[in-house]
């Protein structure tokens, strides 16, 4: 959206973790949020976008972009 506003990009790249990697990252984030919490409030961790969700939903948002957008997934092996 910023690139569209400033007309400064010709191509977009959305780099997302795969669903399994996103789950691992969310679990690590939840643990870190709980460890670092101030005792006045409960820990909050919102999660993240996965490659599969982005690939599924981006076509419905394409009308907002005037440039091609590449969606790439990053996963873990082993």
mmCIF file as gemmi writes it, N, C-alpha and C atoms, coordinates in Angstrom:
data_model
loop_
_atom_site.group_PDB
_atom_site.id
_atom_site.type_symbol
_atom_site.label_atom_id
_atom_site.label_alt_id
_atom_site.label_comp_id
_atom_site.label_asym_id
_atom_site.label_entity_id
_atom_site.label_seq_id
_atom_site.pdbx_PDB_ins_code
_atom_site.Cartn_x
_atom_site.Cartn_y
_atom_site.Cartn_z
_atom_site.occupancy
_atom_site.B_iso_or_equiv
_atom_site.pdbx_formal_charge
_atom_site.auth_seq_id
_atom_site.auth_asym_id
_atom_site.pdbx_PDB_model_num
ATOM 1 N N . UNK Axp A 1 ? 0.827 -1.191 0 1 0 ? 1 A 1
ATOM 2 C CA . UNK Axp A 1 ? 0 0 0 1 0 ? 1 A 1
ATOM 3 C C . UNK Axp A 1 ? 0.873 1.258 0 1 0 ? 1 A 1
ATOM 4 N N . UNK Axp A 2 ? 1.969 1.223 0.76 1 0 ? 2 A 1
ATOM 5 C CA . UNK Axp A 2 ? 2.876 2.382 0.768 1 0 ? 2 A 1
ATOM 6 C C . UNK Axp A 2 ? 3.535 2.568 -0.591 1 0 ? 2 A 1
ATOM 7 N N . UNK Axp A 3 ? 3.928 1.476 -1.219 1 0 ? 3 A 1
ATOM 8 C CA . UNK Axp A 3 ? 4.544 1.581 -2.538 1 0 ? 3 A 1
ATOM 9 C C . UNK Axp A 3 ? 3.568 2.184 -3.544 1 0 ? 3 A 1
ATOM 10 N N . UNK Axp A 4 ? 2.303 1.809 -3.436 1 0 ? 4 A 1
ATOM 11 C CA . UNK Axp A 4 ? 1.294 2.369 -4.332 1 0 ? 4 A 1
ATOM 12 C C . UNK Axp A 4 ? 1.154 3.867 -4.091 1 0 ? 4 A 1
ATOM 13 N N . UNK Axp A 5 ? 1.127 4.252 -2.826 1 0 ? 5 A 1
ATOM 14 C CA . UNK Axp A 5 ? 0.97 5.662 -2.488 1 0 ? 5 A 1
ATOM 15 C C . UNK Axp A 5 ? 2.137 6.502 -3.019 1 0 ? 5 A 1
ATOM 16 N N . UNK Axp A 6 ? 3.337 5.981 -2.873 1 0 ? 6 A 1
ATOM 17 C CA . UNK Axp A 6 ? 4.531 6.737 -3.272 1 0 ? 6 A 1
ATOM 18 C C . UNK Axp A 6 ? 5.032 6.384 -4.67 1 0 ? 6 A 1
ATOM 19 N N . UNK Axp A 7 ? 4.356 5.428 -5.321 1 0 ? 7 A 1
ATOM 20 C CA . UNK Axp A 7 ? 4.739 4.989 -6.671 1 0 ? 7 A 1
ATOM 21 C C . UNK Axp A 7 ? 6.228 4.672 -6.764 1 0 ? 7 A 1
ATOM 22 N N . UNK Axp A 8 ? 6.722 3.954 -5.769 1 0 ? 8 A 1
ATOM 23 C CA . UNK Axp A 8 ? 8.154 3.706 -5.714 1 0 ? 8 A 1
ATOM 24 C C . UNK Axp A 8 ? 8.533 2.237 -5.899 1 0 ? 8 A 1
ATOM 25 N N . UNK Axp A 9 ? 7.59 1.363 -6.177 1 0 ? 9 A 1
ATOM 26 C CA . UNK Axp A 9 ? 7.915 -0.05 -6.355 1 0 ? 9 A 1
ATOM 27 C C . UNK Axp A 9 ? 7.241 -0.591 -7.601 1 0 ? 9 A 1
ATOM 28 N N . UNK Axp A 10 ? 7.908 -1.548 -8.22 1 0 ? 10 A 1
ATOM 29 C CA . UNK Axp A 10 ? 7.344 -2.181 -9.411 1 0 ? 10 A 1
ATOM 30 C C . UNK Axp A 10 ? 6.974 -3.64 -9.154 1 0 ? 10 A 1
ATOM 31 N N . UNK Axp A 11 ? 7.425 -4.151 -8.015 1 0 ? 11 A 1
ATOM 32 C CA . UNK Axp A 11 ? 7.198 -5.543 -7.682 1 0 ? 11 A 1
ATOM 33 C C . UNK Axp A 11 ? 7.125 -5.671 -6.165 1 0 ? 11 A 1
ATOM 34 N N . UNK Axp A 12 ? 6.222 -6.509 -5.678 1 0 ? 12 A 1
ATOM 35 C CA . UNK Axp A 12 ? 6.12 -6.749 -4.246 1 0 ? 12 A 1
ATOM 36 C C . UNK Axp A 12 ? 6.538 -8.165 -3.91 1 0 ? 12 A 1
ATOM 37 N N . UNK Axp A 13 ? 7.078 -8.37 -2.722 1 0 ? 13 A 1
ATOM 38 C CA . UNK Axp A 13 ? 7.468 -9.688 -2.237 1 0 ? 13 A 1
ATOM 39 C C . UNK Axp A 13 ? 6.911 -9.861 -0.839 1 0 ? 13 A 1
ATOM 40 N N . UNK Axp A 14 ? 6.12 -10.897 -0.659 1 0 ? 14 A 1
ATOM 41 C CA . UNK Axp A 14 ? 5.576 -11.231 0.647 1 0 ? 14 A 1
ATOM 42 C C . UNK Axp A 14 ? 6.201 -12.551 1.053 1 0 ? 14 A 1
ATOM 43 N N . UNK Axp A 15 ? 7.071 -12.519 2.043 1 0 ? 15 A 1
ATOM 44 C CA . UNK Axp A 15 ? 7.787 -13.694 2.519 1 0 ? 15 A 1
ATOM 45 C C . UNK Axp A 15 ? 7.143 -14.144 3.817 1 0 ? 15 A 1
ATOM 46 N N . UNK Axp A 16 ? 6.571 -15.345 3.818 1 0 ? 16 A 1
ATOM 47 C CA . UNK Axp A 16 ? 5.814 -15.851 4.967 1 0 ? 16 A 1
ATOM 48 C C . UNK Axp A 16 ? 6.316 -17.234 5.366 1 0 ? 16 A 1
ATOM 49 N N . UNK Axp A 17 ? 6.193 -17.568 6.646 1 0 ? 17 A 1
ATOM 50 C CA . UNK Axp A 17 ? 6.519 -18.936 7.056 1 0 ? 17 A 1
ATOM 51 C C . UNK Axp A 17 ? 5.401 -19.885 6.637 1 0 ? 17 A 1
ATOM 52 N N . UNK Axp A 18 ? 5.754 -21.151 6.386 1 0 ? 18 A 1
ATOM 53 C CA . UNK Axp A 18 ? 4.727 -22.156 6.129 1 0 ? 18 A 1
ATOM 54 C C . UNK Axp A 18 ? 3.902 -22.333 7.402 1 0 ? 18 A 1
ATOM 55 N N . UNK Axp A 19 ? 2.776 -23.011 7.298 1 0 ? 19 A 1
ATOM 56 C CA . UNK Axp A 19 ? 1.903 -23.196 8.462 1 0 ? 19 A 1
ATOM 57 C C . UNK Axp A 19 ? 2.633 -23.883 9.607 1 0 ? 19 A 1
ATOM 58 N N . UNK Axp A 20 ? 3.405 -24.922 9.305 1 0 ? 20 A 1
ATOM 59 C CA . UNK Axp A 20 ? 4.112 -25.634 10.379 1 0 ? 20 A 1
ATOM 60 C C . UNK Axp A 20 ? 5.187 -24.755 11.02 1 0 ? 20 A 1
ATOM 61 N N . UNK Axp A 21 ? 5.908 -23.977 10.226 1 0 ? 21 A 1
ATOM 62 C CA . UNK Axp A 21 ? 6.929 -23.084 10.773 1 0 ? 21 A 1
ATOM 63 C C . UNK Axp A 21 ? 6.275 -21.948 11.552 1 0 ? 21 A 1
ATOM 64 N N . UNK Axp A 22 ? 5.142 -21.437 11.059 1 0 ? 22 A 1
ATOM 65 C CA . UNK Axp A 22 ? 4.421 -20.378 11.77 1 0 ? 22 A 1
ATOM 66 C C . UNK Axp A 22 ? 3.956 -20.876 13.138 1 0 ? 22 A 1
ATOM 67 N N . UNK Axp A 23 ? 3.482 -22.124 13.198 1 0 ? 23 A 1
ATOM 68 C CA . UNK Axp A 23 ? 3.05 -22.689 14.486 1 0 ? 23 A 1
ATOM 69 C C . UNK Axp A 23 ? 4.21 -22.746 15.47 1 0 ? 23 A 1
ATOM 70 N N . UNK Axp A 24 ? 5.375 -23.166 14.996 1 0 ? 24 A 1
ATOM 71 C CA . UNK Axp A 24 ? 6.568 -23.209 15.848 1 0 ? 24 A 1
ATOM 72 C C . UNK Axp A 24 ? 6.932 -21.807 16.331 1 0 ? 24 A 1
ATOM 73 N N . UNK Axp A 25 ? 6.93 -20.842 15.423 1 0 ? 25 A 1
ATOM 74 C CA . UNK Axp A 25 ? 7.266 -19.47 15.796 1 0 ? 25 A 1
ATOM 75 C C . UNK Axp A 25 ? 6.248 -18.889 16.779 1 0 ? 25 A 1
ATOM 76 N N . UNK Axp A 26 ? 4.959 -19.193 16.586 1 0 ? 26 A 1
ATOM 77 C CA . UNK Axp A 26 ? 3.924 -18.71 17.501 1 0 ? 26 A 1
ATOM 78 C C . UNK Axp A 26 ? 4.112 -19.295 18.896 1 0 ? 26 A 1
ATOM 79 N N . UNK Axp A 27 ? 4.437 -20.571 18.964 1 0 ? 27 A 1
ATOM 80 C CA . UNK Axp A 27 ? 4.662 -21.203 20.271 1 0 ? 27 A 1
ATOM 81 C C . UNK Axp A 27 ? 5.864 -20.566 20.977 1 0 ? 27 A 1
ATOM 82 N N . UNK Axp A 28 ? 6.932 -20.335 20.237 1 0 ? 28 A 1
ATOM 83 C CA . UNK Axp A 28 ? 8.095 -19.656 20.824 1 0 ? 28 A 1
ATOM 84 C C . UNK Axp A 28 ? 7.733 -18.247 21.282 1 0 ? 28 A 1
ATOM 85 N N . UNK Axp A 29 ? 6.936 -17.55 20.484 1 0 ? 29 A 1
ATOM 86 C CA . UNK Axp A 29 ? 6.493 -16.205 20.839 1 0 ? 29 A 1
ATOM 87 C C . UNK Axp A 29 ? 5.63 -16.188 22.089 1 0 ? 29 A 1
ATOM 88 N N . UNK Axp A 30 ? 4.727 -17.166 22.209 1 0 ? 30 A 1
ATOM 89 C CA . UNK Axp A 30 ? 3.884 -17.256 23.41 1 0 ? 30 A 1
ATOM 90 C C . UNK Axp A 30 ? 4.733 -17.481 24.655 1 0 ? 30 A 1
ATOM 91 N N . UNK Axp A 31 ? 5.698 -18.378 24.552 1 0 ? 31 A 1
ATOM 92 C CA . UNK Axp A 31 ? 6.579 -18.656 25.691 1 0 ? 31 A 1
ATOM 93 C C . UNK Axp A 31 ? 7.375 -17.409 26.072 1 0 ? 31 A 1
ATOM 94 N N . UNK Axp A 32 ? 7.885 -16.708 25.072 1 0 ? 32 A 1
ATOM 95 C CA . UNK Axp A 32 ? 8.664 -15.494 25.344 1 0 ? 32 A 1
ATOM 96 C C . UNK Axp A 32 ? 7.781 -14.403 25.959 1 0 ? 32 A 1
ATOM 97 N N . UNK Axp A 33 ? 6.547 -14.271 25.455 1 0 ? 33 A 1
ATOM 98 C CA . UNK Axp A 33 ? 5.616 -13.267 25.996 1 0 ? 33 A 1
ATOM 99 C C . UNK Axp A 33 ? 5.302 -13.571 27.459 1 0 ? 33 A 1
ATOM 100 N N . UNK Axp A 34 ? 5.102 -14.835 27.779 1 0 ? 34 A 1
ATOM 101 C CA . UNK Axp A 34 ? 4.807 -15.211 29.165 1 0 ? 34 A 1
ATOM 102 C C . UNK Axp A 34 ? 6.009 -14.975 30.065 1 0 ? 34 A 1
ATOM 103 N N . UNK Axp A 35 ? 7.199 -15.24 29.563 1 0 ? 35 A 1
ATOM 104 C CA . UNK Axp A 35 ? 8.408 -15.05 30.366 1 0 ? 35 A 1
ATOM 105 C C . UNK Axp A 35 ? 8.691 -13.573 30.623 1 0 ? 35 A 1
ATOM 106 N N . UNK Axp A 36 ? 8.296 -12.711 29.69 1 0 ? 36 A 1
ATOM 107 C CA . UNK Axp A 36 ? 8.615 -11.283 29.792 1 0 ? 36 A 1
ATOM 108 C C . UNK Axp A 36 ? 7.443 -10.431 30.259 1 0 ? 36 A 1
ATOM 109 N N . UNK Axp A 37 ? 6.385 -11.063 30.701 1 0 ? 37 A 1
ATOM 110 C CA . UNK Axp A 37 ? 5.173 -10.323 31.024 1 0 ? 37 A 1
ATOM 111 C C . UNK Axp A 37 ? 5.338 -9.472 32.292 1 0 ? 37 A 1
ATOM 112 N N . UNK Axp A 38 ? 4.737 -8.318 32.248 1 0 ? 38 A 1
ATOM 113 C CA . UNK Axp A 38 ? 4.6 -7.522 33.472 1 0 ? 38 A 1
ATOM 114 C C . UNK Axp A 38 ? 3.449 -8.125 34.247 1 0 ? 38 A 1
ATOM 115 N N . UNK Axp A 39 ? 3.538 -8.236 35.505 1 0 ? 39 A 1
ATOM 116 C CA . UNK Axp A 39 ? 2.546 -8.956 36.295 1 0 ? 39 A 1
ATOM 117 C C . UNK Axp A 39 ? 1.176 -8.276 36.326 1 0 ? 39 A 1
ATOM 118 N N . UNK Axp A 40 ? 1.05 -7.04 35.852 1 0 ? 40 A 1
ATOM 119 C CA . UNK Axp A 40 ? -0.246 -6.349 35.861 1 0 ? 40 A 1
ATOM 120 C C . UNK Axp A 40 ? -1.196 -6.846 34.773 1 0 ? 40 A 1
ATOM 121 N N . UNK Axp A 41 ? -0.667 -7.384 33.672 1 0 ? 41 A 1
ATOM 122 C CA . UNK Axp A 41 ? -1.55 -7.821 32.592 1 0 ? 41 A 1
ATOM 123 C C . UNK Axp A 41 ? -1.146 -9.194 32.086 1 0 ? 41 A 1
ATOM 124 N N . UNK Axp A 42 ? -2.11 -9.838 31.465 1 0 ? 42 A 1
ATOM 125 C CA . UNK Axp A 42 ? -1.859 -11.16 30.887 1 0 ? 42 A 1
ATOM 126 C C . UNK Axp A 42 ? -1.034 -11.019 29.611 1 0 ? 42 A 1
ATOM 127 N N . UNK Axp A 43 ? -0.202 -12.021 29.279 1 0 ? 43 A 1
ATOM 128 C CA . UNK Axp A 43 ? 0.584 -11.948 28.047 1 0 ? 43 A 1
ATOM 129 C C . UNK Axp A 43 ? -0.312 -12.002 26.817 1 0 ? 43 A 1
ATOM 130 N N . UNK Axp A 44 ? 0.088 -11.282 25.78 1 0 ? 44 A 1
ATOM 131 C CA . UNK Axp A 44 ? -0.66 -11.256 24.526 1 0 ? 44 A 1
ATOM 132 C C . UNK Axp A 44 ? 0.296 -11.602 23.397 1 0 ? 44 A 1
ATOM 133 N N . UNK Axp A 45 ? -0.132 -12.53 22.556 1 0 ? 45 A 1
ATOM 134 C CA . UNK Axp A 45 ? 0.65 -12.861 21.367 1 0 ? 45 A 1
ATOM 135 C C . UNK Axp A 45 ? -0.338 -13.136 20.248 1 0 ? 45 A 1
ATOM 136 N N . UNK Axp A 46 ? -0.257 -12.388 19.175 1 0 ? 46 A 1
ATOM 137 C CA . UNK Axp A 46 ? -1.298 -12.416 18.148 1 0 ? 46 A 1
ATOM 138 C C . UNK Axp A 46 ? -1.102 -13.463 17.056 1 0 ? 46 A 1
ATOM 139 N N . UNK Axp A 47 ? 0.057 -14.032 16.931 1 0 ? 47 A 1
ATOM 140 C CA . UNK Axp A 47 ? 0.293 -14.99 15.857 1 0 ? 47 A 1
ATOM 141 C C . UNK Axp A 47 ? 0.79 -14.3 14.602 1 0 ? 47 A 1
ATOM 142 N N . UNK Axp A 48 ? 0.693 -14.995 13.461 1 0 ? 48 A 1
ATOM 143 C CA . UNK Axp A 48 ? 1.219 -14.436 12.223 1 0 ? 48 A 1
ATOM 144 C C . UNK Axp A 48 ? 0.557 -15.04 11.004 1 0 ? 48 A 1
ATOM 145 N N . UNK Axp A 49 ? 0.821 -14.446 9.871 1 0 ? 49 A 1
ATOM 146 C CA . UNK Axp A 49 ? 0.333 -14.915 8.583 1 0 ? 49 A 1
ATOM 147 C C . UNK Axp A 49 ? 1.168 -16.112 8.144 1 0 ? 49 A 1
ATOM 148 N N . UNK Axp A 50 ? 0.532 -17.107 7.523 1 0 ? 50 A 1
ATOM 149 C CA . UNK Axp A 50 ? 1.279 -18.234 6.963 1 0 ? 50 A 1
ATOM 150 C C . UNK Axp A 50 ? 1.284 -18.122 5.437 1 0 ? 50 A 1
ATOM 151 N N . UNK Axp A 51 ? 2.221 -18.835 4.822 1 0 ? 51 A 1
ATOM 152 C CA . UNK Axp A 51 ? 2.306 -18.85 3.367 1 0 ? 51 A 1
ATOM 153 C C . UNK Axp A 51 ? 0.993 -19.342 2.756 1 0 ? 51 A 1
ATOM 154 N N . UNK Axp A 52 ? 0.467 -20.429 3.304 1 0 ? 52 A 1
ATOM 155 C CA . UNK Axp A 52 ? -0.751 -21.01 2.761 1 0 ? 52 A 1
ATOM 156 C C . UNK Axp A 52 ? -1.925 -20.033 2.827 1 0 ? 52 A 1
ATOM 157 N N . UNK Axp A 53 ? -2.043 -19.319 3.938 1 0 ? 53 A 1
ATOM 158 C CA . UNK Axp A 53 ? -3.122 -18.339 4.071 1 0 ? 53 A 1
ATOM 159 C C . UNK Axp A 53 ? -2.923 -17.167 3.106 1 0 ? 53 A 1
ATOM 160 N N . UNK Axp A 54 ? -1.7 -16.693 2.991 1 0 ? 54 A 1
ATOM 161 C CA . UNK Axp A 54 ? -1.417 -15.58 2.075 1 0 ? 54 A 1
ATOM 162 C C . UNK Axp A 54 ? -1.707 -15.975 0.635 1 0 ? 54 A 1
ATOM 163 N N . UNK Axp A 55 ? -1.275 -17.169 0.226 1 0 ? 55 A 1
ATOM 164 C CA . UNK Axp A 55 ? -1.511 -17.625 -1.147 1 0 ? 55 A 1
ATOM 165 C C . UNK Axp A 55 ? -3.005 -17.791 -1.419 1 0 ? 55 A 1
ATOM 166 N N . UNK Axp A 56 ? -3.753 -18.207 -0.405 1 0 ? 56 A 1
ATOM 167 C CA . UNK Axp A 56 ? -5.197 -18.406 -0.555 1 0 ? 56 A 1
ATOM 168 C C . UNK Axp A 56 ? -5.957 -17.074 -0.604 1 0 ? 56 A 1
ATOM 169 N N . UNK Axp A 57 ? -5.538 -16.092 0.193 1 0 ? 57 A 1
ATOM 170 C CA . UNK Axp A 57 ? -6.306 -14.848 0.33 1 0 ? 57 A 1
ATOM 171 C C . UNK Axp A 57 ? -5.836 -13.693 -0.546 1 0 ? 57 A 1
ATOM 172 N N . UNK Axp A 58 ? -4.58 -13.698 -0.973 1 0 ? 58 A 1
ATOM 173 C CA . UNK Axp A 58 ? -4.05 -12.579 -1.768 1 0 ? 58 A 1
ATOM 174 C C . UNK Axp A 58 ? -4.83 -12.346 -3.074 1 0 ? 58 A 1
ATOM 175 N N . UNK Axp A 59 ? -5.269 -13.385 -3.782 1 0 ? 59 A 1
ATOM 176 C CA . UNK Axp A 59 ? -6.034 -13.117 -5.01 1 0 ? 59 A 1
ATOM 177 C C . UNK Axp A 59 ? -7.275 -12.257 -4.782 1 0 ? 59 A 1
ATOM 178 N N . UNK Axp A 60 ? -7.868 -12.343 -3.621 1 0 ? 60 A 1
ATOM 179 C CA . UNK Axp A 60 ? -9.054 -11.534 -3.317 1 0 ? 60 A 1
ATOM 180 C C . UNK Axp A 60 ? -8.7 -10.083 -2.997 1 0 ? 60 A 1
ATOM 181 N N . UNK Axp A 61 ? -7.426 -9.82 -2.723 1 0 ? 61 A 1
ATOM 182 C CA . UNK Axp A 61 ? -6.983 -8.462 -2.399 1 0 ? 61 A 1
ATOM 183 C C . UNK Axp A 61 ? -6.227 -7.812 -3.556 1 0 ? 61 A 1
ATOM 184 N N . UNK Axp A 62 ? -6.08 -8.542 -4.645 1 0 ? 62 A 1
ATOM 185 C CA . UNK Axp A 62 ? -5.309 -8.061 -5.784 1 0 ? 62 A 1
ATOM 186 C C . UNK Axp A 62 ? -5.775 -6.734 -6.355 1 0 ? 62 A 1
ATOM 187 N N . UNK Axp A 63 ? -7.056 -6.435 -6.225 1 0 ? 63 A 1
ATOM 188 C CA . UNK Axp A 63 ? -7.576 -5.179 -6.773 1 0 ? 63 A 1
ATOM 189 C C . UNK Axp A 63 ? -6.946 -3.956 -6.102 1 0 ? 63 A 1
ATOM 190 N N . UNK Axp A 64 ? -6.355 -4.125 -4.923 1 0 ? 64 A 1
ATOM 191 C CA . UNK Axp A 64 ? -5.754 -2.995 -4.204 1 0 ? 64 A 1
ATOM 192 C C . UNK Axp A 64 ? -4.332 -2.7 -4.665 1 0 ? 64 A 1
ATOM 193 N N . UNK Axp A 65 ? -3.73 -3.595 -5.425 1 0 ? 65 A 1
ATOM 194 C CA . UNK Axp A 65 ? -2.329 -3.45 -5.812 1 0 ? 65 A 1
ATOM 195 C C . UNK Axp A 65 ? -2.214 -3.242 -7.308 1 0 ? 65 A 1
ATOM 196 N N . UNK Axp A 66 ? -1.304 -2.362 -7.711 1 0 ? 66 A 1
ATOM 197 C CA . UNK Axp A 66 ? -1.08 -2.098 -9.13 1 0 ? 66 A 1
ATOM 198 C C . UNK Axp A 66 ? 0.217 -2.729 -9.605 1 0 ? 66 A 1
ATOM 199 N N . UNK Axp A 67 ? 0.768 -3.639 -8.847 1 0 ? 67 A 1
ATOM 200 C CA . UNK Axp A 67 ? 2.024 -4.281 -9.203 1 0 ? 67 A 1
ATOM 201 C C . UNK Axp A 67 ? 1.916 -5.772 -8.916 1 0 ? 67 A 1
ATOM 202 N N . UNK Axp A 68 ? 2.708 -6.573 -9.573 1 0 ? 68 A 1
ATOM 203 C CA . UNK Axp A 68 ? 2.708 -7.996 -9.256 1 0 ? 68 A 1
ATOM 204 C C . UNK Axp A 68 ? 3.299 -8.226 -7.864 1 0 ? 68 A 1
ATOM 205 N N . UNK Axp A 69 ? 2.772 -9.228 -7.175 1 0 ? 69 A 1
ATOM 206 C CA . UNK Axp A 69 ? 3.267 -9.571 -5.847 1 0 ? 69 A 1
ATOM 207 C C . UNK Axp A 69 ? 3.626 -11.05 -5.839 1 0 ? 69 A 1
ATOM 208 N N . UNK Axp A 70 ? 4.835 -11.352 -5.433 1 0 ? 70 A 1
ATOM 209 C CA . UNK Axp A 70 ? 5.297 -12.719 -5.305 1 0 ? 70 A 1
ATOM 210 C C . UNK Axp A 70 ? 5.113 -13.147 -3.855 1 0 ? 70 A 1
ATOM 211 N N . UNK Axp A 71 ? 4.478 -14.291 -3.646 1 0 ? 71 A 1
ATOM 212 C CA . UNK Axp A 71 ? 4.311 -14.85 -2.306 1 0 ? 71 A 1
ATOM 213 C C . UNK Axp A 71 ? 5.237 -16.034 -2.196 1 0 ? 71 A 1
ATOM 214 N N . UNK Axp A 72 ? 6.162 -15.99 -1.24 1 0 ? 72 A 1
ATOM 215 C CA . UNK Axp A 72 ? 7.133 -17.073 -1.059 1 0 ? 72 A 1
ATOM 216 C C . UNK Axp A 72 ? 7.02 -17.607 0.357 1 0 ? 72 A 1
ATOM 217 N N . UNK Axp A 73 ? 7.16 -18.924 0.493 1 0 ? 73 A 1
ATOM 218 C CA . UNK Axp A 73 ? 7.07 -19.559 1.8 1 0 ? 73 A 1
ATOM 219 C C . UNK Axp A 73 ? 8.437 -19.991 2.31 1 0 ? 73 A 1
ATOM 220 N N . UNK Axp A 74 ? 8.605 -19.903 3.612 1 0 ? 74 A 1
ATOM 221 C CA . UNK Axp A 74 ? 9.828 -20.328 4.283 1 0 ? 74 A 1
ATOM 222 C C . UNK Axp A 74 ? 9.432 -21.387 5.288 1 0 ? 74 A 1
ATOM 223 N N . UNK Axp A 75 ? 10.087 -22.536 5.262 1 0 ? 75 A 1
ATOM 224 C CA . UNK Axp A 75 ? 9.747 -23.615 6.175 1 0 ? 75 A 1
ATOM 225 C C . UNK Axp A 75 ? 10.956 -24.115 6.927 1 0 ? 75 A 1
ATOM 226 N N . UNK Axp A 76 ? 10.708 -25.125 7.729 1 0 ? 76 A 1
ATOM 227 C CA . UNK Axp A 76 ? 11.782 -25.788 8.469 1 0 ? 76 A 1
ATOM 228 C C . UNK Axp A 76 ? 11.848 -27.226 7.979 1 0 ? 76 A 1
ATOM 229 N N . UNK Axp A 77 ? 13.016 -27.771 8.002 1 0 ? 77 A 1
ATOM 230 C CA . UNK Axp A 77 ? 13.156 -29.177 7.622 1 0 ? 77 A 1
ATOM 231 C C . UNK Axp A 77 ? 13.71 -29.954 8.804 1 0 ? 77 A 1
ATOM 232 N N . UNK Axp A 78 ? 13.4 -31.215 8.789 1 0 ? 78 A 1
ATOM 233 C CA . UNK Axp A 78 ? 13.983 -32.073 9.797 1 0 ? 78 A 1
ATOM 234 C C . UNK Axp A 78 ? 13.134 -32.287 10.943 1 0 ? 78 A 1
